[in-house]
Amino acid sequence: MKKKNTFRLFEIFTLIALVITVGCSDDNDELEAWQVEVNEVKAATLKYQDVEVATAEGFFDASGFVPNMGHHYILPPRIDGTIELDKPEILLYAPNASGAMEIVAVEYAVPIEDMDNPGPAPEGFTGEEDVWEINPNLQQWQLHVWIYKDNPEGIFSAHNPTVGSGN
């Protein structure tokens, strides 16, 4: 009897996996390339929903709370001029209603060697949807991606009015 139940569970889990796989591939067929990449970034950064995981890996709060952005947790070795979508240089956190830190976005940062001639924006996501900005104070190209908190100004906007003032 136990063997039969185990086999039945295996059949159920296999069916569920098949439905999920087929459903995901159909969804991805309707998405633009940059949207698929955004989904991949979210999957790669899910572990950072726990700020303790980020700090254990070496990320630290470099900014304190910035209104409409949050706390910028950076990992300096990643700020090397190389874009790896699954390894953002910066994670943005904001306190939730109970005061716990909640991830709201990821950010990419690429150093600019010559601020008088910064060159074109880095190649990030496929297509032209991503909006890179120059941060003259840090001498970097930067790209915010609001994958954990909806942004009425757009997923690649630098600021998110729903993040608020940090109070």
Buried (B, 14 or more C-beta within 10 A) or exposed (E): EEEEEEEEEEEEEEEEEEEEEEEEEEEEEEEEEBBBBBBEBEEBBEEBBBBEBBBEEEBEBEEEBBBBBBBBBBBEEBBEEEBEBEBBBBBBBBBEEEEEBBBBBBBBBBEBEEEEEBEEBBEBBBEEBBBBBBEEEEEBBBBBBBBBBEBEEEBBBBBBEBBEEBE
